[in-house]
Amino acid sequence: MPEPEPAGPRTSPRSRLTLAHRVLIAAGLRRGLGARAIGREIGFAHTTVSREVASGRSPDGA
C-alpha cells in the first residue's frame, strides 16, 4: 500500500483560523486579492477564506 501524501501546512482538517490568519486575510483584501490567492498565502482553502469574509459582513453586505 502506498504511503499517504503529506498534509499541507495545517495539521488537522479541522484547524481553525487564528487571529493572525484573520489579519492576513484582511491585509490580502486591502491589497485587492481574491479568496483563492489569500488561501494560497495562508495555507487554507479558498472556501474557508470566503466563509470568513462573509461572516464579517453586515446584513446589508457591507
Wavefront OBJ file of the C-alpha trace (Angstrom):
o trace
v 0.000 0.000 0.000
v 1.482 3.418 -0.924
v 2.299 5.968 1.728
v -0.279 8.764 2.058
v 0.692 12.171 0.767
v 1.925 14.555 3.467
v -0.621 17.043 4.687
v -0.461 20.707 3.771
v 0.560 23.391 6.219
v -2.249 22.559 8.655
v -2.024 19.583 10.969
v -5.726 18.786 11.007
v -8.578 19.272 8.562
v -10.432 20.850 11.458
v -7.775 23.516 12.063
v -9.319 26.874 12.673
v -8.338 30.326 11.633
v -6.397 32.225 14.243
v -6.368 35.962 14.789
v -3.117 36.059 12.806
v -4.854 34.346 9.862
v -7.705 36.849 10.041
v -5.231 39.739 9.997
v -3.581 38.239 6.904
v -6.973 37.837 5.226
v -7.792 41.481 5.912
v -4.406 42.546 4.543
v -4.966 40.471 1.411
v -8.374 42.051 0.882
v -6.861 45.530 1.226
v -4.307 44.543 -1.434
v -7.168 43.539 -3.719
v -6.510 39.792 -3.607
v -9.279 37.262 -4.053
v -10.113 34.353 -1.782
v -8.042 31.873 -3.810
v -4.877 33.984 -3.661
v -5.328 34.677 0.047
v -5.993 30.997 0.712
v -2.763 30.041 -1.044
v -0.841 32.586 1.037
v -2.165 31.426 4.401
v -2.487 27.701 3.658
v -6.273 27.393 3.829
v -8.858 26.545 1.191
v -10.412 29.461 -0.651
v -13.800 28.368 0.665
v -12.572 28.871 4.233
v -11.393 32.362 3.332
v -14.692 33.144 1.577
v -16.716 31.993 4.583
v -14.571 34.075 6.929
v -15.013 37.170 4.769
v -18.771 36.590 4.501
v -19.102 36.119 8.264
v -17.643 39.577 8.821
v -20.203 41.350 6.626
v -23.162 43.266 7.927
v -26.679 42.228 6.830
v -26.611 44.843 4.051
v -23.446 43.253 2.588
v -21.019 45.976 3.669
l 1 2 3 4 5 6 7 8 9 10 11 12 13 14 15 16 17 18 19 20 21 22 23 24 25 26 27 28 29 30 31 32 33 34 35 36 37 38 39 40 41 42 43 44 45 46 47 48 49 50 51 52 53 54 55 56 57 58 59 60 61 62
